[in-house]
Amino acid sequence: MRIVIAIPIGHHAGLRELMEMFGQSLLNDTNPPIPGLDESVLISPRRLHFTLGVMSLAGAASSADREGLTRQPRTVDDAVRFLQSLKPRVEELLRSPVSGTAGQGQKVRVALNSMDVMKLERGGTAHVLWVGPEGGNSKDIPDEMTNQLRQVCDLIHSSFRRAGFLVEDRPLKLHCTIVNTVYRKPRPRGGKRIPFTYTDLLTSPWFSRPENLVPSHEVTPQRLTQSTSNAGHHSPRGPISVDFGTWDVDEVQICEMGSHGPEGEYVCVGKIDL
């Protein structure tokens, strides 16, 4: 069973509305259409989350496992207990006062003010588009609070990794995926993923609206550099500063990958409050 450690943010109605508007703008307002982009590769706003780690676990221990007759595989219950054991350390991190806030009891928040792709390929194409926090680029959230959230995420990720729960050993990158071509339907023949053209995505009218961008960080030709791999395309200089709002971070959850709850959200099997 594939299990993800996640910080959900798709429960915020305002964020869902904003992301729905963004996706529809990319699909309907961009002329000519963005190559490789269709509705099936847009992540459902209700499923938006930050991934802190992925695990492969047994659903439950068998009677033989419980009696110690076989080597016990890691179970979902083990992961939930381990997450809950980290709560005192998480609370200690969150107890540290943050300048400009009330300190203890203040809500943890995240600013979605940075956007980029995971890997830019030849011709300005990519498979994954994400948004996340960029320290210092939001007027609504102190840098210290962004750092505080990163510390909490690093603590949980590193603890699960050292305990042998995680299936990957990659460094944690705090991001929320909003486009992923792995979900394309119908699936391409041969299973080969079809990328979208990121450089064309950045020409969407959505990016010309000042309210969608952090002041002084507009997407202009000066923010693009000529690609050395393809003379007919341009490649952006790293993350683009955007404004998808600042949102409360309420929980760290353990969820079943591929599951769907009543609203389309991932099914939560265990959590701690922040």
Salt bridges, closest charged atoms under 4 A:
ASP29 OD2 - ARG209 NH2 3.39
ASP38 OD2 - ARG184 NH1 3.10
ASP78 OD1 - ARG81 NH2 2.62
GLU121 OE1 - HIS127 NE2 3.82
GLU168 OE1 - ARG170 NH2 2.70
ASP169 OD1 - ARG161 NE 3.70
ASP248 OD1 - ARG109 NE 3.01
ASP250 OD2 - HIS11 NE2 2.72
ASP250 OD1 - LYS107 NZ 2.99
GLU251 OE2 - LYS271 NZ 2.82
GLU263 OE1 - ARG46 NE 2.74
